[in-house]
Amino acid sequence: MVTRDSLAKLFRFAIAGGLSTLLYMIFAFTLGAVFSMKFIYIHVAAFALAVPFSYFLQSGFTFQYKGSHKKSSWRFLMTTLTAFIVTTLVSFVLVDIWGMPQWIGIVTVAFIVPIISFISMRYWVFVDTRQTTET
């Protein structure tokens, strides 16, 4: 059942994720314009630069998490690494193997990450085990 709280979290996630994705894209486009390197390196650097910003937005703004940051930051890192591996493989295939333009890799990453991230953050990363029901 979709609750008002679930919709609010989804809306906040979209805002925070949109800002994090925008930051990733700014880093990626800037690095691509400044440095002459393979897209895979641009992707790695841009993703790594955007991760801390994303954690603080998602934990504080989206999920308003009050639990252990030690636990949630580890889970966030695992989720982020999973998204990173998937998007890195997709980016590598699209840009470096198939020869598509870098912007296709960047935009593809911008669509894949939110799907993986919301599901895992909603049901695993920012779940406070002390709560017995969703508020």
C-alpha positions as CSV (number, residue, x, y, z in Angstrom):
1,M,0.0,0.0,0.0
2,V,1.3,3.4,-0.9
3,T,1.2,5.7,2.1
4,R,1.5,9.5,2.3
5,D,4.9,9.0,4.0
6,S,6.1,6.8,1.1
7,L,5.1,9.3,-1.5
8,A,6.8,12.1,0.5
9,K,10.0,10.0,0.7
10,L,9.8,9.4,-3.0
11,F,9.4,13.1,-3.7
12,R,12.3,14.0,-1.4
13,F,14.4,11.2,-2.9
14,A,13.7,12.6,-6.4
15,I,14.9,16.1,-5.3
16,A,18.0,14.8,-3.5
17,G,18.8,12.3,-6.2
18,G,18.2,14.9,-8.9
19,L,20.7,17.3,-7.2
20,S,23.2,14.4,-6.7
21,T,22.8,13.4,-10.3
22,L,23.2,16.9,-11.5
23,L,26.4,17.2,-9.5
24,Y,27.6,14.0,-11.0
25,M,26.8,15.3,-14.5
26,I,28.5,18.6,-13.8
27,F,31.6,16.8,-12.6
28,A,31.6,14.4,-15.6
29,F,31.0,17.1,-18.2
30,T,33.7,19.4,-16.7
31,L,36.2,16.6,-16.4
32,G,35.5,15.6,-19.9
33,A,36.0,19.1,-21.2
34,V,39.2,19.8,-19.2
35,F,41.0,16.4,-19.4
36,S,41.5,14.3,-22.4
37,M,40.9,10.8,-21.0
38,K,38.7,7.8,-21.4
39,F,35.2,8.2,-20.3
40,I,35.5,5.4,-17.8
41,Y,38.0,7.5,-15.8
42,I,35.7,10.5,-16.0
43,H,32.8,8.4,-14.7
44,V,34.8,7.0,-11.8
45,A,36.0,10.4,-10.7
46,A,32.6,12.1,-11.1
47,F,30.8,9.3,-9.2
48,A,33.3,9.4,-6.3
49,L,33.0,13.2,-6.0
50,A,29.2,13.1,-5.9
51,V,28.9,10.2,-3.3
52,P,29.4,12.2,0.0
53,F,26.9,14.9,-1.1
54,S,24.4,12.2,-1.9
55,Y,24.8,10.4,1.5
56,F,24.2,13.5,3.5
57,L,21.2,14.5,1.4
58,Q,19.6,11.1,1.4
59,S,20.1,10.4,5.1
60,G,19.1,13.8,6.4
61,F,16.7,15.2,3.9
62,T,15.1,12.2,2.1
63,F,14.8,9.6,4.8
64,Q,15.3,11.8,7.9
65,Y,17.3,9.0,9.3
66,K,17.9,9.1,13.1
67,G,19.6,5.7,13.4
68,S,23.2,4.7,13.5
69,H,25.3,6.4,10.8
70,K,27.9,3.8,11.3
71,K,25.5,1.2,10.0
72,S,23.8,3.3,7.4
73,S,27.0,4.7,5.9
74,W,28.3,1.2,5.4
75,R,25.1,0.1,3.8
76,F,25.0,3.3,1.7
77,L,28.6,2.5,0.5
78,M,27.5,-1.0,-0.5
79,T,24.5,0.3,-2.4
80,T,26.7,3.0,-4.0
81,L,29.3,0.4,-5.0
82,T,26.7,-1.8,-6.5
83,A,25.2,1.1,-8.5
84,F,28.8,2.1,-9.4
85,I,29.7,-1.3,-10.7
86,V,26.5,-1.6,-12.8
87,T,26.8,1.9,-14.3
88,T,30.6,1.5,-14.9
89,L,30.0,-1.7,-16.9
90,V,27.1,-0.1,-18.8
91,S,29.2,3.1,-19.5
92,F,32.2,1.1,-20.6
93,V,30.2,-1.0,-23.0
94,L,28.2,2.0,-24.4
95,V,31.1,4.5,-24.7
96,D,34.4,2.5,-24.9
97,I,33.3,-0.6,-26.7
98,W,30.3,0.5,-28.9
99,G,31.8,4.0,-29.5
100,M,28.7,6.0,-28.5
101,P,29.2,9.6,-27.4
102,Q,30.1,10.3,-23.8
103,W,26.8,12.1,-23.2
104,I,24.9,8.8,-23.8
105,G,27.0,7.2,-21.0
106,I,26.3,10.1,-18.7
107,V,22.6,10.2,-19.3
108,T,22.3,6.4,-19.0
109,V,24.0,6.5,-15.6
110,A,21.5,9.3,-14.6
111,F,18.6,6.8,-15.2
112,I,20.0,3.6,-13.7
113,V,21.3,5.0,-10.4
114,P,18.0,6.3,-9.0
115,I,16.2,3.0,-9.5
116,I,18.9,0.9,-7.8
117,S,19.4,3.5,-5.1
118,F,15.8,4.2,-4.0
119,I,14.9,0.6,-3.6
120,S,18.0,-0.3,-1.6
121,M,17.9,2.9,0.5
122,R,14.2,2.6,1.3
123,Y,14.2,-1.0,2.3
124,W,17.8,-1.6,3.6
125,V,20.1,1.4,4.1
126,F,18.0,3.8,6.1
127,V,15.8,1.3,7.9
128,D,15.9,1.8,11.7
129,T,15.6,-1.6,13.1
130,R,14.3,-0.1,16.4
131,Q,11.1,0.8,14.7
132,T,8.4,-1.9,14.3
133,T,6.1,0.0,12.0
134,E,6.6,2.6,9.2
135,T,5.8,6.1,10.2
